[in-house]
Amino acid sequence: FEDMGPATRALLQWFSALVALPAVAYAGRPFFRSAFIGLRARRMSMDMPISLAVILASTVSLVEAVHNGPHIYFDAAVTLLFFLLIGRYLDRRARGRARSAAERLLALGAASVTVLDESGRRAKMRAEAVPIGAAVLVAPGERVGVDGRVASGTSEVDTSLITGETIPAGVGPGDLVFAGTINLSGSLRLRVTAVGGRTLLGEIAALMEAAEQRRTRYVELADRVARFYAPAVHGLALGTFLGWLFLSDAAWQTALMYAVTVLIVTCPCALALAVPVVQVVASGRLFRRGILLKSATALERLAEVDHVVFDKTGTLTAGHPTLATGDGIGPELMRRAASLAGSSRHPLARALYRACPDAPLAENVRELPGLGLVREGPEGETRLGGRRLCGITDRPETGGPELWFAEPGQPPVRFGFIDRPRIDAADIVRRLRRLGLGVEILSGDRPSVVGAVAQALGIEQWRAAVTPAEKCARLEALAAEGRRVLMVGDGLNDAPALAAAHVSVSPSTAVDISQTAADAVFQGERLGPVTELLDVARGAARRVRQNFALAFAYNLLFVPLAVGGAVTPWIAAIAMSTSSLLVIGNALTLARHRPADAAP
């Protein structure tokens, strides 16, 4: 082979400079800007070694081109930026996937709505401009644009985009309907309760954005390592330059290129990506399944769980009791009891009223908190409530929720209710056991009711009639035994326990204070999100460890080669970028991971 002539070489060198320098100036802006901000703040960042390596490689190459020298590495600078930008693109794409679901849901809630004024006239209005308390008409087939409570009408609503449930939910007067759902059958008149960012959709988007901004223990560790790493890298590159310059016969250009190679090889991109990309992929997967992470460290703590404590009502059970039995209750007696029940928002009273919806609402009804309903009549008081209100002392408990109806001069009659377990509760308990976790129930309900649910679900360890303080005491006792407890609850009395547990989860139907105290909130009528959370958390922890191992193994392999001059700058750029792509690719496998015990 013959070498090219000096004129041809010079032409190609200047052509390389003509192509490479504008590309470096444009494509390197994100790294140069970050490095400049770090310098101005007197803080080291991972973009400093990158910027220094690109600038040195380009500058030395330009000087060599001027003097027609052999040390031209425009290709190394461009290759380095090319692979770095691929890594940035994949990282941005992964983050975009996590946000896209929330953005799509927000777009669904941005539709215009039909507002009714006091005279019944209709007007179209942007959803976010509708005042709270306004009356909104939702026609069949129309997507709901606001959160509101049904004032009149009955229908079925497709909630699959929010809850993941494929079966339409029936709604009627008093039920809450969320923005983004689709009204399927009858016309609904809603009384607006929230619009714009205050709707469920808006809160979901806010939670997703907040979750992306929070920092975890692993992220902080990686950042601390990167802060110490950057000065060490610069020192190693300087040592490489001086060593080759004074301890060998290498020219200064060669020594400088070896130093640039060290800067490229030791770029901590893979280390910096090790945790964030896993968190983004995990958050996106959970969100697509109706699970919102509220705490930055929730995944880390979920991966450590070895014991699960459930509340009963509204958590293991659906929280929607239905009338099951009545002691010799005829239609007229049922009607009188239902007319009293229609004055209360208590779940059992609402269930009784739903069983006889045509009953007229009774007047002059007083509700005694914690006891029931009382109506004064000419013959005395009519009562609907618990055993204590109706003076029941000689009838044994038969299990299950109940209401007693007592009229003057008549024996009290009992209404029995069923609060059925969630559809998949028994299967989830079995799966938790297969994962090696302990399972128990802590409930404030009566022993007969809690025992029946525990038996139906195969949970041997349970406690009933437990106060909020006793729940916290039990969690503290488990923690003292070295247990890492996951608390799942929804009621007001569960809030202290949710805050006290190692990590906590709440359904979206929970009261506000419980959702605030929980580390994660799940949508839908199923309990499957609990095992999904645990599976994703364990998979995320495993991939974070794998990513750290990949990053350190890469450095152990390539740093000695770079210091020894066995790697050229463009090979170093490919190797460094490949390590980042491996880290990102390993994290992306979490999006398609299936639990080991999942059904095929």
Secondary structure, 3 states (H helix, E strand, C coil): CCCCCHHHHHHHHHHHHHHHHHHHHHHCHHHHHHHHHHHHCCCCCCHHHHHHHHHHHHHHHHHHHHCCCCCCCHHHHHHHHHHHHHHHHHHHHHHHHHHHHHHHHHHHCCCCEEEECCCCCEEEECHHHCCCCCEEEECCCCECCCEEEEEECCEEEECHHHHCCCCCEEECCCCEECCCCEECCCCEEEEEEECHHHCHHHHHHHHHHHHHHCCCHHHHHHHHHHHHHHHHHHHHHHHHHHHHHHCCCCCHHHHHHHHHHHHHHCCCHHHHHCCHHHHHHHHHHHHHCCEEECCCCHHHHHCCCCEEEECHHHHHECCCCEEEEECCCCHHHHHHHHHHHCCCCCHHHHHHHHHCCCCCCCCCEEEECCCEEEEEECCEEEEEECHHHHCCCCCCCCCCCEEEEECCCCCCEEEEEECCECCCHHHHHHHHHHCCCEEEEECCCCHHHHHHHHHHHCCCEEECCCCHHHHHHHHHHHHHCCCCEEEECCCHHHHHHHHHCCEEEEECCCCHHHHHHCCEEECCCCCHHHHHHHHHHHHHHHHHHHHHHHHHHHHHHHHHHHHCCCCCHHHHHHHHHHHHHHHHHHHHHHHHCCCCCCCC
